[in-house]
């Protein structure tokens, strides 16, 4: 009898503890929904919840354990089957509906490529964690459909670059290639601007994109949008490897990678991501830190940082020489096919008003001068804005906001007009 009473007491205590835990995490979940997240410190211990899934990942196991010790096995099995059936029904319903919000974020847009390392998969679309949509056309560009043959009396500009050109975390119309097109068309200059940017590409990949995907479209002008990390790898890995199959840097091989095949999972994840973006300024994300904090990570206080070394001119000499050689080949190939080249340097936020971090800009400028091609340093354009934070989606991340991208597009348009780069004459 004593053993039964003791077991009964333990079971009641466990139930109470579980009820308390469920109550606490339910309150935390409600606070996160209302406030967008919180972070407090008690007695030197940091307590924080910036995501909905933070309390949910504790709440679900607690509820499951509470049911397990409360409901009879038969009823528990019936409940489990009912939940599973409901999930299957919701999965099928969302698949039939097939909204963009139910697509995996980035992995489905990219594929490993032996030619480019990775590239965009033609005719795919998806949604990002900020609610932005991605549509890849049949040519593998983030753009509307474009024919090989140009429209009469219309100039064609093709923009090559990395995520800053692709327009990471913004809609297609906000990316600077489309801002450039709008600025030129507003001045009655008939042109089409095609966005050929691919997230994460470096200089060797820009060359391959030019050679294999851009030149067949016979562009009048090629804009090469460079960022500091484009100098990190200018030599193709194929030159050092007997076999190179490429990689997909966005592929997720863990449990979440398996879940990405579920439309229901993608729907819930993307809906949560859109919610989190809406309340991003209430949160304590690391990428919501200030530009000054980014400078601490990318500045002299962290001298081994690769990008800091490149920006400050302190990287190994070979990186600069490899880039210079790659740029020379890029320009030579473009000119051979009758296309002009304009190189634009997009600064990282840490470079603004920091001359010692702009050594790489001067290096690229000199390389362009050596090869007799126009160069536009966008650093002064962005420096002229009083509120630098407004130029970026997340100051600690440094990808430009629609405002920053609009300034870049307008500056490119001004430079193209100033240098008459869309005239009928072609480089030899």
PyMOL commands that set and color helices and strands:
alter all, ss='L'
color gray80, all
select helices_A, chain A and resi 2-35+52-68+73-97+100-102+107-109+163-166+172-174+176-186+203-217+228-231+237-239+255-259+263-278+280-282+286-288+291-298+300-302+306-311+317-336+349-351+355-357+359-370+379-383+388-391+402-418
alter helices_A, ss='H'
color red, helices_A
select strands_A, chain A and resi 38-42+45-49+110-113+117-120+124-127+133-136+155-161+191-195+221-226+340-345+374-377
alter strands_A, ss='S'
color yellow, strands_A
deselect
rebuild
show_as cartoon
